[in-house]
Amino acid sequence: MELIKSVFFFLPDSLTVVSSILQIAGRFAVQAFAGQCQSSAATVTHRFSAISQATSPRRNTRRQCSDDQSALQAGCSEVNRDQHGYDVNRFEEISQDVSKKLCAFYQFCRPHTIFGTIIGITSVSLLPMKSLDDFTATVLKGYLEALAAALCMNIYVVGLNQLYDIQIDKINKPGLPLAAGEFSVATGVFLVVTFLIMSFSIGIRSGSVPLMCALVVSFLLGSAYSIEAPLLRWKRHALLAASCILFVRAILVQLAFFAHMQQHVLARPLAATKSLVFATLFMCCFSAVIALFKDIPDVDGDRDFGIQSLSVRLGPQRVYQLCISILLTAYGAATVVGASSTNLIQKIITVFGHGLLALTLWQRSRHFEVENQARVTSFYMFIWKLFYAEYFLIPFVQ
């Protein structure tokens, strides 16, 4: 019993001692654990630092590559922009150059003569047609062959004339491509020879004797008109020059192309009609006027280079009055011929049409001034318009 009491007596003190021991041990354990943590943290920090140092060059390399790639892309973009700008500018330069060459070629062809050839051959090709049944694919093919061959020969004739008139055209027509220097002489020769070959090739391929005759005669007269050689250069002489233009425009176009359509294409016997005779006679007057009037604007250059045109010999004013008189007389005769038609509609169209053209010519002639070069050229183009209009009336003369 006393032993138990002793034990209970010393038990509080023992618990106090044990508690103190446990506190001291806990402190040492915490300190040891803290030290271990610090050591581990230092190790981790050291390892992280080493890893960072090891990976830093890679990051720098990646950063450098990224910077290089950005610079490369920027450089490529700049090059692409420069290349795109260069391509656009180059395309614009090529487009402008092509446009200039086409405009020069258009002037080289002398478009008013081209239009006259197209309208004249179309009108004459309609004269043999008797009904709508005649308008077949064969007829269309024959018409297109004749038109293409004639246009190529037309370009040959006007181009050859420009080749031999370069110095004259620098005074009279400085806007033409050879005189202005837009085409070289070699280019002009190439175009002239090319279109001559094309014209004869189309004519031979067609197998039409009337068409080939028209092409050969046009070639001979066109060459004799322009080429500077003994017994040639017929444009120096007023009568020969007018005869060349009159024969081709008035006689050859009407008779040869009518025969081509009537005999070769439609396979009918050749027979003259009222409209064909009228067209030939009327166009003789008109072609004579064109041959005479075309020299009025060129009088200065022709005089300097010894071209003895009628305008140089008689003076522009007299030639102008002669041209107006011829045209008004031709219109008066055409009105009489139209009035003799048995068809009322055709009579009205031909009489009214020729009367209107004559009135327009008379009114326009009242404001003409020989000294005004711009008005002279404008009036010459107006005569060509009258020439075109006449071909629309010719099919109605029956």
C-alpha positions as CSV (number, residue, x, y, z in Angstrom):
1,M,0.0,0.0,0.0
2,E,2.8,2.3,0.9
3,L,4.5,1.3,-2.3
4,I,1.5,2.4,-4.3
5,K,1.3,5.7,-2.5
6,S,5.0,6.3,-3.2
7,V,4.5,5.6,-6.8
8,F,1.6,8.0,-7.1
9,F,3.6,10.5,-5.1
10,F,6.5,10.4,-7.6
11,L,4.3,10.0,-10.6
12,P,3.8,13.8,-11.2
13,D,7.5,14.5,-11.0
14,S,8.2,11.7,-13.4
15,L,5.7,12.9,-15.9
16,T,7.2,16.4,-15.7
17,V,10.7,15.0,-16.4
18,V,9.4,12.9,-19.3
19,S,7.6,15.9,-20.7
20,S,10.8,17.9,-20.5
21,I,12.8,15.2,-22.2
22,L,10.2,14.9,-25.0
23,Q,10.3,18.7,-25.5
24,I,14.0,18.7,-25.8
25,A,14.0,15.8,-28.2
26,G,11.3,17.5,-30.3
27,R,13.3,20.6,-30.6
28,F,16.4,18.6,-31.7
29,A,14.2,16.7,-34.2
30,V,12.7,19.9,-35.6
31,Q,16.1,21.5,-35.9
32,A,17.4,18.4,-37.7
33,F,14.5,18.3,-40.0
34,A,14.8,22.0,-40.8
35,G,18.5,21.5,-41.5
36,Q,17.7,18.6,-43.8
37,C,15.1,20.7,-45.6
38,Q,17.5,23.5,-46.0
39,S,20.1,21.1,-47.4
40,S,17.5,19.6,-49.7
41,A,16.4,23.0,-50.8
42,A,20.0,24.0,-51.5
43,T,20.5,20.9,-53.5
44,V,17.3,21.5,-55.5
45,T,18.3,25.1,-56.1
46,H,21.7,24.0,-57.2
47,R,20.3,21.4,-59.5
48,F,17.7,23.9,-60.9
49,S,20.5,26.4,-61.4
50,A,22.5,23.9,-63.3
51,I,19.6,22.8,-65.4
52,S,18.8,26.4,-66.1
53,Q,22.4,27.1,-67.1
54,A,22.3,24.0,-69.3
55,T,19.0,24.9,-71.0
56,S,19.8,28.6,-71.3
57,P,21.8,28.2,-74.6
58,R,18.9,26.3,-76.1
59,R,16.6,29.0,-75.2
60,N,18.9,31.6,-76.5
61,T,19.3,29.5,-79.7
62,R,15.5,29.2,-80.0
63,R,15.2,33.0,-79.4
64,Q,17.9,33.7,-81.9
65,C,16.3,31.3,-84.5
66,S,12.9,33.0,-83.9
67,D,14.5,36.4,-84.4
68,D,16.2,35.2,-87.6
69,Q,13.0,33.6,-88.9
70,S,11.1,36.9,-88.3
71,A,13.8,38.8,-90.0
72,L,13.8,36.3,-92.9
73,Q,10.1,36.5,-93.2
74,A,10.2,40.3,-93.2
75,G,12.9,40.3,-95.8
76,C,10.9,37.9,-98.0
77,S,7.8,40.0,-97.6
78,E,9.8,43.1,-98.6
79,V,11.2,41.2,-101.6
80,N,7.8,39.9,-102.6
81,R,6.4,43.5,-102.3
82,D,9.3,44.8,-104.5
83,Q,8.8,41.9,-106.9
84,H,5.1,42.5,-107.1
85,G,5.6,46.2,-107.6
86,Y,8.1,45.4,-110.3
87,D,5.8,43.0,-112.0
88,V,2.9,45.5,-112.0
89,N,5.1,48.3,-113.4
90,R,6.5,45.9,-116.0
91,F,3.0,44.8,-117.0
92,E,1.9,48.4,-117.3
93,E,4.9,49.3,-119.4
94,I,4.3,46.3,-121.7
95,S,0.5,47.1,-122.0
96,Q,1.3,50.7,-122.9
97,D,3.9,49.7,-125.4
98,V,1.5,47.2,-127.0
99,S,-1.3,49.8,-127.1
100,K,1.0,52.3,-128.8
101,K,2.1,49.7,-131.4
102,L,-1.5,48.8,-132.1
103,C,-2.5,52.5,-132.5
104,A,0.5,53.0,-134.8
105,F,-0.5,49.9,-136.9
106,Y,-4.1,51.3,-137.1
107,Q,-2.7,54.5,-138.5
108,F,-0.4,52.6,-140.8
109,C,-3.4,50.9,-142.4
110,R,-5.0,54.3,-143.2
111,P,-8.4,53.4,-141.6
112,H,-10.5,55.5,-143.9
113,T,-9.4,53.5,-146.9
114,I,-10.0,50.2,-145.0
115,F,-13.6,51.3,-144.2
116,G,-14.1,52.2,-147.8
117,T,-12.9,48.8,-149.0
118,I,-15.1,47.0,-146.5
119,I,-18.2,48.9,-147.3
120,G,-17.6,48.9,-151.1
121,I,-17.0,45.2,-151.4
122,T,-19.9,44.4,-149.1
123,S,-22.3,46.6,-151.2
124,V,-21.1,45.2,-154.5
125,S,-21.3,41.6,-153.2
126,L,-25.0,42.2,-152.5
127,L,-25.8,43.2,-156.1
128,P,-26.0,39.6,-157.5
129,M,-28.3,38.4,-154.8
130,K,-31.9,37.9,-156.0
131,S,-33.5,36.3,-152.9
132,L,-32.8,35.2,-149.4
133,D,-32.1,31.7,-150.7
134,D,-28.8,33.1,-152.1
135,F,-27.5,33.8,-148.7
136,T,-25.8,30.5,-148.0
137,A,-22.6,29.4,-146.2
138,T,-20.9,29.1,-149.6
139,V,-21.8,32.7,-150.4
140,L,-20.5,33.9,-147.1
141,K,-17.2,32.0,-147.6
142,G,-16.7,33.5,-151.0
143,Y,-17.5,37.0,-149.7
144,L,-15.0,36.7,-146.8
145,E,-12.3,35.4,-149.1
146,A,-12.7,38.4,-151.4
147,L,-12.9,40.8,-148.4
148,A,-9.8,39.4,-146.7
149,A,-7.7,39.4,-149.8
150,A,-8.7,43.0,-150.7
151,L,-8.0,44.3,-147.2
152,C,-4.5,42.7,-147.3
153,M,-3.8,44.3,-150.7
154,N,-5.2,47.6,-149.4
155,I,-2.7,47.6,-146.5
156,Y,0.1,46.7,-149.0
157,V,-0.7,49.7,-151.2
158,V,-1.0,52.3,-148.5
159,G,2.0,50.9,-146.6
160,L,4.2,51.0,-149.7
161,N,3.2,54.6,-150.3
162,Q,4.2,55.5,-146.8
163,L,7.6,53.8,-147.2
164,Y,8.4,56.0,-150.3
165,D,6.9,59.1,-148.8
166,I,8.6,59.3,-145.4
167,Q,10.2,62.7,-146.0
168,I,7.1,64.1,-147.6
169,D,4.9,62.8,-144.8
170,K,7.1,64.6,-142.2
171,I,5.6,67.7,-143.7
172,N,2.2,66.7,-144.8
173,K,1.3,63.9,-142.4
174,P,3.7,63.9,-139.4
175,G,1.4,61.7,-137.4
176,L,1.9,58.6,-139.5
177,P,4.0,55.9,-137.8
178,L,6.9,55.9,-140.3
179,A,7.1,59.7,-140.5
180,A,6.8,60.0,-136.7
181,G,9.4,57.3,-136.0
182,E,7.0,54.9,-134.3
183,F,7.8,52.2,-136.9
184,S,11.2,51.7,-138.4
185,V,11.7,51.3,-142.1
186,A,12.4,47.6,-141.6
187,T,9.1,47.2,-139.7
188,G,7.3,48.9,-142.6
189,V,8.9,46.7,-145.2
190,F,8.0,43.6,-143.1
191,L,4.4,44.6,-142.9
192,V,4.1,45.5,-146.6
193,V,5.7,42.2,-147.7
194,T,3.7,40.1,-145.3
195,F,0.3,41.5,-146.3
196,L,1.2,41.2,-150.0
197,I,1.9,37.5,-149.5
198,M,-1.2,37.0,-147.5
199,S,-3.3,38.7,-150.2
200,F,-2.1,36.6,-153.0
201,S,-2.2,33.4,-150.9
202,I,-5.9,34.0,-150.1
203,G,-6.6,34.8,-153.8
204,I,-4.8,31.7,-155.1
205,R,-6.5,29.5,-152.5
206,S,-10.0,30.8,-153.5
207,G,-9.5,29.7,-157.1
208,S,-11.4,32.8,-158.3
209,V,-10.2,34.2,-161.6
210,P,-12.0,37.6,-161.1
211,L,-10.6,38.0,-157.6
212,M,-7.0,37.2,-158.7
213,C,-7.3,39.7,-161.6
214,A,-8.4,42.4,-159.1
215,L,-5.5,41.6,-156.8
216,V,-2.9,41.6,-159.6
217,V,-4.1,44.8,-161.1
218,S,-4.2,46.5,-157.7
219,F,-0.7,45.3,-157.0
220,L,0.6,46.7,-160.3
221,L,-1.1,50.0,-160.1
222,G,-0.3,50.5,-156.4
223,S,3.3,49.7,-157.0
224,A,3.5,52.0,-160.0
225,Y,1.9,54.8,-158.0
226,S,4.5,54.8,-155.2
227,I,7.8,53.1,-156.2
228,E,10.6,55.5,-157.0
229,A,12.0,54.0,-160.3
230,P,12.2,54.8,-164.0
231,L,8.8,55.1,-165.6
232,L,7.2,54.6,-162.2
233,R,6.3,57.0,-159.3
234,W,3.1,57.9,-161.1
235,K,1.9,60.0,-158.2
236,R,4.3,62.7,-159.5
237,H,1.9,63.2,-162.5
238,A,-1.6,64.4,-161.8
239,L,-3.3,62.5,-164.6
240,L,-1.6,59.2,-163.9
241,A,-2.2,59.5,-160.1
242,A,-5.9,60.2,-160.6
243,S,-6.2,57.4,-163.1
244,C,-4.7,54.8,-160.7
245,I,-7.2,55.7,-157.9
246,L,-10.2,56.0,-160.3
247,F,-9.5,52.7,-162.0
248,V,-9.1,50.7,-158.7
249,R,-11.9,52.3,-156.7
250,A,-14.4,52.9,-159.4
251,I,-13.9,50.1,-162.0
252,L,-12.0,47.3,-160.5
253,V,-13.9,47.1,-157.2
254,Q,-17.3,47.2,-158.9
255,L,-16.7,44.8,-161.9
256,A,-14.2,42.3,-160.4
257,F,-15.9,41.7,-157.1
258,F,-19.3,41.6,-158.8
259,A,-18.0,39.0,-161.2
260,H,-16.4,37.1,-158.3
261,M,-19.7,36.7,-156.5
262,Q,-21.9,36.2,-159.7
263,Q,-19.7,33.9,-161.6
264,H,-17.4,32.1,-159.2
265,V,-19.5,31.9,-156.0
266,L,-23.1,31.7,-157.3
267,A,-22.0,30.0,-160.6
268,R,-24.3,32.1,-162.7
269,P,-23.5,33.6,-166.1
270,L,-22.0,37.1,-166.0
271,A,-24.5,39.8,-166.9
272,A,-24.4,43.5,-166.2
273,T,-27.3,45.0,-164.2
274,K,-28.6,48.5,-163.8
275,S,-27.2,48.8,-160.3
276,L,-23.7,47.6,-161.5
277,V,-23.6,50.2,-164.3
278,F,-24.8,52.9,-162.0
279,A,-22.3,52.0,-159.3
280,T,-19.4,52.0,-161.8
281,L,-20.3,55.4,-163.4
282,F,-21.1,57.1,-160.1
283,M,-17.9,55.8,-158.4
284,C,-15.9,57.1,-161.3
285,C,-17.0,60.6,-160.4
286,F,-16.5,60.0,-156.7
287,S,-13.0,58.4,-157.1
288,A,-11.9,61.3,-159.3
289,V,-13.0,63.7,-156.5
290,I,-11.1,61.7,-153.9
291,A,-8.0,61.6,-156.1
292,L,-8.1,65.3,-156.6
293,F,-9.1,66.5,-153.2
294,K,-6.6,64.3,-151.3
295,D,-3.8,66.5,-152.7
296,I,-5.2,69.8,-151.3
297,P,-4.0,69.2,-147.7
298,D,-0.6,68.0,-149.1
299,V,0.1,70.9,-151.4
300,D,3.1,72.2,-149.3
301,G,5.0,68.9,-149.1
302,D,4.2,68.0,-152.7
303,R,5.5,71.4,-154.0
304,D,8.7,71.0,-152.0
305,F,9.4,67.5,-153.4
306,G,8.4,68.1,-157.0
307,I,5.0,66.3,-156.9
308,Q,3.1,68.0,-159.7
309,S,-0.4,67.4,-158.4
310,L,-3.4,69.4,-159.8
311,S,-3.5,71.3,-156.5
312,V,0.1,72.4,-157.0
313,R,-0.5,73.4,-160.6
314,L,-3.9,75.0,-160.4
315,G,-4.1,76.0,-156.8
316,P,-6.2,74.4,-153.9
317,Q,-9.2,76.7,-154.4
318,R,-9.8,75.8,-158.0
319,V,-9.4,72.1,-157.3
320,Y,-11.8,72.4,-154.4
321,Q,-14.5,74.1,-156.6
322,L,-14.0,71.5,-159.3
323,C,-14.5,68.7,-156.8
324,I,-17.7,70.2,-155.4
325,S,-19.1,70.7,-158.9
326,I,-18.4,67.1,-159.9
327,L,-20.1,65.7,-156.8
328,L,-23.2,67.9,-157.1
329,T,-23.5,66.9,-160.7
330,A,-23.2,63.2,-159.8
331,Y,-25.9,63.5,-157.1
332,G,-28.2,65.2,-159.6
333,A,-27.8,62.4,-162.1
334,A,-28.3,59.8,-159.3
335,T,-31.5,61.5,-158.3
336,V,-32.8,61.2,-161.9
337,V,-31.8,57.5,-162.1
338,G,-33.5,56.8,-158.8
339,A,-36.7,58.6,-160.0
340,S,-36.8,56.2,-163.0
341,S,-37.2,53.2,-160.8
342,T,-40.4,51.2,-161.1
343,N,-40.4,50.2,-157.4
344,L,-41.9,53.0,-155.2
345,I,-39.9,52.2,-152.1
346,Q,-36.6,52.0,-154.1
347,K,-37.6,55.3,-155.8
348,I,-38.2,57.1,-152.6
349,I,-35.0,55.8,-150.9
350,T,-32.7,56.7,-153.9
351,V,-34.3,60.1,-154.6
352,F,-34.5,61.2,-151.0
353,G,-31.1,59.7,-150.1
354,H,-29.2,61.4,-152.9
355,G,-31.0,64.6,-152.4
356,L,-30.1,64.6,-148.7
357,L,-26.5,63.9,-149.4
358,A,-26.3,66.7,-152.0
359,L,-27.9,69.2,-149.6
360,T,-25.5,68.2,-146.8
361,L,-22.5,68.6,-149.1
362,W,-23.7,72.1,-150.3
363,Q,-24.2,73.3,-146.7
364,R,-20.8,72.0,-145.6
365,S,-19.0,73.5,-148.6
366,R,-20.2,77.0,-147.6
367,H,-18.0,77.0,-144.5
368,F,-14.9,75.6,-146.2
369,E,-11.6,77.6,-146.0
370,V,-8.7,76.6,-148.1
371,E,-6.2,78.4,-145.8
372,N,-7.4,76.4,-142.7
373,Q,-5.5,73.1,-142.8
374,A,-7.7,71.6,-140.1
375,R,-10.9,72.3,-142.0
376,V,-9.4,71.0,-145.3
377,T,-8.5,67.7,-143.6
378,S,-11.9,67.5,-142.0
379,F,-13.6,68.2,-145.3
380,Y,-11.6,65.5,-147.0
381,M,-12.7,63.0,-144.3
382,F,-16.3,64.2,-144.9
383,I,-16.0,63.3,-148.6
384,W,-15.0,59.8,-147.5
385,K,-18.1,59.6,-145.4
386,L,-20.2,60.6,-148.4
387,F,-18.4,57.8,-150.3
388,Y,-19.4,55.3,-147.6
389,A,-23.0,56.5,-147.6
390,E,-23.3,56.0,-151.4
391,Y,-22.6,52.3,-151.1
392,F,-25.7,52.0,-148.8
393,L,-27.8,53.5,-151.6
394,I,-26.4,51.6,-154.6
395,P,-28.3,48.3,-153.8
396,F,-31.6,50.2,-154.0
397,V,-30.9,51.3,-157.6
398,Q,-32.8,48.6,-159.6
